[in-house]
Amino acid sequence: MNDVIVIQFTTLDGVVEDPDGSGGTTGGGWAFRHGPEAVAGDKFKLGALLDTGVLLLGRGTWELFSKLWPTRTDEFSTRMNKAAKRVASRTLTDVGAWENSALLTGDLLDEVRRLREERDVVVIGSTSIVHTLAEHGLVDEYRLLVFPVVLGTGRTWFTGPGDLHPVSVEQNGAAALLRYRTA
């Protein structure tokens, strides 16, 4: 069985909302205050997962990324652009703006279970999708890039209790990449 891997920028107090400032929130842009080296490239150590897995994005994340990634040409961006992408949305009808994107059809949980049988599924951002998958025990690993920022308010990542097992910790500029497996 393959894994469902969640990747996310987060603050020290668990806020995941508006890391790049595009949402216009009061504390938005907190990840990008640390310079491009803190967020650019393969900070989540996805490597070959971009070639063999499938990215799962919610509508909001996909809309933001479909405006940013297609114009980038560095090595990591090229891999992101070529990666298979599935978009979970009830409102989008066309995902042609970003190559290799397709809408999920059917029930989210059923589709993720099906995709997971074929390959690893990497969920980027898309907090509501992650909450749903976690509630149903479908997340195998979290890769969190934690920034030394405490906002005190904003949408947070985890919604309920649970145990995680640490896999690794690696400093990435001002941030730290924390990898956890679910219990």
C-alpha positions in Angstrom: 0.0 0.0 0.0 1.2 3.5 -0.8 1.2 6.5 1.5 -0.9 9.6 1.8 1.6 12.3 2.6 0.5 15.8 3.8 2.9 18.7 3.3 2.3 22.2 4.8 4.0 25.4 5.9 3.1 26.1 9.5 3.9 28.5 12.3 5.3 27.4 15.6 1.7 27.7 17.1 0.2 25.6 14.3 -1.3 28.3 12.0 -1.3 27.3 8.4 -3.4 30.2 7.0 -1.9 32.5 4.4 1.8 31.6 4.5 2.5 33.7 1.3 0.2 36.6 2.1 -2.0 36.1 -1.0 -5.0 35.7 1.2 -4.7 39.2 2.6 -5.0 38.2 6.3 -3.6 40.3 9.1 -0.7 37.9 9.8 -0.3 36.7 6.2 3.0 36.3 4.5 4.7 34.8 7.6 6.6 32.1 5.7 7.9 34.5 3.0 9.3 37.0 5.5 12.3 34.7 5.8 13.4 35.1 2.2 13.0 32.9 -0.8 15.6 30.3 0.3 13.3 29.4 3.2 10.4 28.4 0.8 12.0 27.8 -2.7 12.8 24.4 -4.1 12.1 20.9 -2.7 11.9 21.9 1.0 9.6 19.0 1.7 12.0 16.4 0.2 9.5 15.1 -2.3 12.1 14.1 -4.8 10.9 11.2 -6.9 7.4 11.4 -5.4 6.8 14.2 -7.9 7.5 11.7 -10.7 5.8 8.6 -9.4 3.0 9.9 -7.1 0.0 12.2 -7.6 -0.6 15.6 -6.0 -3.9 16.2 -4.4 -5.1 19.8 -4.1 -8.2 21.6 -3.1 -9.8 24.2 -5.3 -8.2 27.2 -3.5 -4.7 25.7 -3.5 -5.0 24.6 -7.1 -6.2 28.0 -8.3 -3.3 29.8 -6.5 -0.8 27.3 -7.8 -2.1 27.2 -11.4 -1.3 30.9 -11.6 2.2 30.6 -10.1 3.8 27.3 -11.2 3.3 27.1 -15.0 5.5 30.2 -15.6 8.4 28.8 -13.5 11.2 26.9 -15.2 13.7 25.9 -12.6 14.3 22.1 -12.0 11.9 21.8 -9.1 9.2 23.8 -10.8 9.5 21.7 -13.9 8.9 18.6 -11.8 5.9 20.2 -10.1 4.5 21.1 -13.5 4.9 17.6 -14.9 3.5 15.9 -11.8 0.1 14.3 -12.0 -2.4 16.4 -10.2 -5.9 15.7 -8.9 -8.2 18.6 -7.9 -11.0 18.1 -5.3 -13.6 20.7 -6.1 -17.4 21.0 -6.3 -17.3 24.2 -8.4 -14.4 23.9 -10.9 -15.2 22.5 -14.3 -11.9 23.2 -16.1 -8.5 22.6 -14.7 -6.6 23.0 -18.0 -4.6 26.0 -16.8 -2.0 23.7 -15.1 -0.7 20.7 -17.1 -1.5 17.2 -15.9 -4.4 18.4 -13.7 -7.7 16.5 -13.6 -10.8 16.9 -11.4 -11.5 14.1 -8.9 -14.7 12.4 -9.8 -16.8 10.8 -7.1 -16.4 10.7 -3.4 -13.1 12.2 -2.0 -12.5 9.3 0.4 -13.2 6.6 -2.2 -11.0 8.4 -4.8 -8.1 8.8 -2.3 -8.3 5.1 -1.4 -8.3 4.2 -5.1 -5.3 6.5 -5.9 -3.4 5.2 -2.9 -3.6 1.7 -4.3 -1.8 2.9 -7.4 0.7 5.4 -6.0 1.6 7.7 -3.2 -0.7 10.7 -2.8 0.8 14.0 -1.8 -1.7 16.5 -0.3 -0.4 20.1 -0.5 -2.1 22.7 1.7 -5.8 22.1 1.2 -6.6 22.1 4.9 -10.2 21.0 4.6 -9.2 17.9 2.6 -6.5 17.1 5.2 -9.0 17.4 8.0 -11.4 15.0 6.2 -8.6 12.5 5.4 -7.3 12.6 9.0 -10.7 12.0 10.4 -11.0 8.8 8.4 -7.4 7.6 9.2 -6.1 8.1 5.7 -3.0 10.2 6.4 0.2 8.2 6.8 2.8 11.0 7.1 3.0 14.7 7.8 5.9 16.8 6.5 5.6 20.2 8.2 7.9 23.1 7.5 7.7 25.0 10.8 8.7 28.7 10.8 9.8 30.5 13.9 6.6 32.7 14.0 3.9 32.8 16.6 0.7 34.4 15.3 -1.7 33.6 18.1 -4.7 33.5 15.7 -5.6 32.0 12.3 -6.7 28.6 10.9 -4.7 25.8 12.4 -3.7 22.4 11.1 -4.9 19.8 13.5 -8.5 19.5 14.7 -8.4 16.6 17.1 -6.3 14.5 19.3 -3.9 11.9 17.9 -0.5 10.5 18.3 2.3 11.0 15.8 5.7 9.3 15.7 8.7 11.5 14.8 10.7 10.4 11.7 13.2 13.2 11.3 14.0 16.9 11.9 16.1 19.0 9.5 16.9 22.7 9.6 16.0 24.5 6.4 17.2 28.1 6.8 15.0 29.8 9.4 12.5 26.9 9.3 12.6 23.2 10.4 11.2 20.3 8.4 9.5 17.9 10.8 8.4 14.5 9.5 5.9 12.4 11.4 4.2 9.1 10.7 0.7 8.6 12.1 0.1 6.0 14.9 
